Amino acid sequence: MRVFRPWSFASLLSLLALLVATPASASEAGGSTATVGVAPEGLVAAIAQVLADEGVPGVGIALVDRDGVRWAGGVGLADPASCRAIDADTMFRVGSITKSFIAMTIVALAERGQLGLDERLSDLTSSVEYDNPWAESAPITVAHLLEHTAGFDDMRFNETSGPASVETLPLVDVLARNPRSRSARWRPGSRISYSNPGYTVAAHIIEERTGAPYESSVRAHVLGPLGMETSTLRRTSTSEERLAQGHRGPQAPFPYWPIMHRPAGVLMSSPRELAEFVRLLLNDGVHDGHAVVSREGIARIERSGTLPHDDLDVSYGLGNYGGADLPVVMRGHGGSVPGFLSEYGYNRELGVGYVMLLNSSHSALAFTRIRRLLAAAAIGDRPLPPPPRVDVSPEELAAYAGYYEYSSPRHALFGFIERATFGLTIEVDGDTLRARTRSGAQVELIPTGAQTFRMPHQSGSSVLLRTDGDRQVFELGMAQLERSSAVLATLRYHALRLALLLMLTAILAAFLWIPGLWLIRGRDRVKATALTRGLPLLATICFFALQPILIAGLIADALGEPSAYAIALCLVTLLFAATSGAALAQAIRSLRAPLGLWVRLHSLSVAIACFGMTLYLLKHDIIGLRTWAW
């Protein structure tokens, strides 16, 4: 096995950076150049330093304007094992960027009269099972699917991935795998929550309406007109030859990860070809004189049409959303699959954009640093508008003050954890608002409109405070929080913290009482001590074992079937409940046992904490959880 030392890897990246910064001649590159254009001065070296700092093998890049691709190439290695360098045609898995192509295809079909964004799902297909309690008053439409506003859950454990054959399953079979993820948890169109299965339903609708595989429609309406000849929604010999090796950590290659809901994230593309999609968006749907979709179609892609508002610069449209954390608002989409991180971004007012494709998924910091470098290079010396700000009176702001609790969990199963731990207190601070987390961290919210706000470092609006019926809602990107009782939320939060603290003391106390058993005289007293102390300890150990089992099962992608991880998780939850009940019963019995007062009170406190946690988990369907059947 070949080992890369950190210093040698960094040196290699620096050398490759110099090579990529100066495009090879035709003779040196074997007949064609490996890059398009010339990188801005210093950019490649700066990116190479980020890669070295974060242990990321490489990144494919493109800088784009309306006229064409200014620079496409790469920095670092597509495959460290073979020392293959990244160039403009290296292919990457681009994950959820696939959604932009599904959405663009549907818009193209809609403009040709083959499909309607506002058509009801119930009128489009009868072969897809789903549940919508609001079907009469709020039917689910195609637009709901594309904007993540149908109310569906995200993928369940048994519909994420599998053997290579899952990427050839008919979509109707994929959707039959677990219809429970497609149950509207709230009124469609009332809030947003990211749901990959919605895009599989949308792709199935494409097939139902056109009579052809969805891949053919995407090729005919988007990939083909843009000249994206090697980009593919299925693995081919060309894609396997050109695909970068994904990594899940420094020097940690990760094998190809088959996606079951492939319309949500299976696309493979290169910096050179994905740049053509960015050009299309910059030119209002026209590519080299050919109209792929209309200007109005692009405008619809860039806004929400199913929520009761569209006031934010970061709103999610049709496979397209905005980001306000760069010097100027950039729209686009990101993607993530094990081994790869990706993003494209563009600003149509400035007429610039970028593509960033990393062959490692372990470093969010590398992703953030490189995208900032690319955005700065794309913008160049163009003048930027000042961040928006309007004057709102303190009296108007006072209407928004209060405590807000998370209310749009992406994964229904773990939503109760997010609700219990993630909340914000909104306070008036002069002519602005201030959001404070439970940890005490605070951020100013600067008004950008009557109901919209931004944070000090942002270039556009990212927060919306609005009233929805009798609900006061705080929206931050794709997260929605709802005003609720601060007293009840605080009591729940601190009760959970106290329970965890008491359970931890059982582990600490064990280092004292277990060795001390040898000093206790009398078999009955030893037995009473061992049971009174041991049962709460065993329950505590079961509880804290749940998280590593869950994480290990997720990493092994083994929770969608009755694997050792999934069965262990189920059994340990049951054992936790059983030992918690036994611990509480024993603690009550021991109140009259010949044990020390501290021993009895501490054991009773821990037993109550464990039993209370059991009831809490039981209420949220965690006790006896069979992940393969959820």
Sequence and secondary structure as in RCSB ss.txt:
>XXXX:A:sequence
MRVFRPWSFASLLSLLALLVATPASASEAGGSTATVGVAPEGLVAAIAQVLADEGVPGVGIALVDRDGVRWAGGV
GLADPASCRAIDADTMFRVGSITKSFIAMTIVALAERGQLGLDERLSDLTSSVEYDNPWAESAPITVAHLLEHTA
GFDDMRFNETSGPASVETLPLVDVLARNPRSRSARWRPGSRISYSNPGYTVAAHIIEERTGAPYESSVRAHVLGP
LGMETSTLRRTSTSEERLAQGHRGPQAPFPYWPIMHRPAGVLMSSPRELAEFVRLLLNDGVHDGHAVVSREGIAR
IERSGTLPHDDLDVSYGLGNYGGADLPVVMRGHGGSVPGFLSEYGYNRELGVGYVMLLNSSHSALAFTRIRRLLA
AAAIGDRPLPPPPRVDVSPEELAAYAGYYEYSSPRHALFGFIERATFGLTIEVDGDTLRARTRSGAQVELIPTGA
QTFRMPHQSGSSVLLRTDGDRQVFELGMAQLERSSAVLATLRYHALRLALLLMLTAILAAFLWIPGLWLIRGRDR
VKATALTRGLPLLATICFFALQPILIAGLIADALGEPSAYAIALCLVTLLFAATSGAALAQAIRSLRAPLGLWVR
LHSLSVAIACFGMTLYLLKHDIIGLRTWAW
>XXXX:A:secstr
     HHHHHHHHHHHHHHHHS   TTTTTSS SSEE   TTHHHHHHHHHHHHT  EEEEEEEETTEEEEEEEE
EEEETTTTEE  TT BEE GGGHHHHHHHHHHHHHHTTS  TT BHHHH SS   B TTTTTS  BHHHHHHT S
      GGGSB SGGGGGS HHHHHHS GGG B SS TTS     THHHHHHHHHHHHHHSS HHHHHIIIIITT
TT  S BSS  HHHHHHB   EEETTEE     BSSGGGT  EE HHHHHHHHHHHHTTTEETTEESS HHHHHH
HTS SSSS    TT B SS EEE SSSS EEEEEEEETTEEEEEEEETTTTEEEEEEES  S HHHHHHHHHHHH
HHHHTT            HHHHHTT EEEEE   SSGGGHHHHHHH EEEEEEETTEEEEE TTS EEEEEESSS
SEEE TT SS  EEEEEETTEEEEEETTEEEEEE HHHHHHHHHHHHHHHHHHHHHHHHHHHHHHHGGG  SHHH
HHHHHHHHHHHHHHHHHHHHHHHHHHHHHHTT TTTT HHHHHHHHHHHHHHHHHHHHHHHHHHGGGSSS HHHH
HHHHHHHHHHHHHHHHHHHTT TT  GGG 
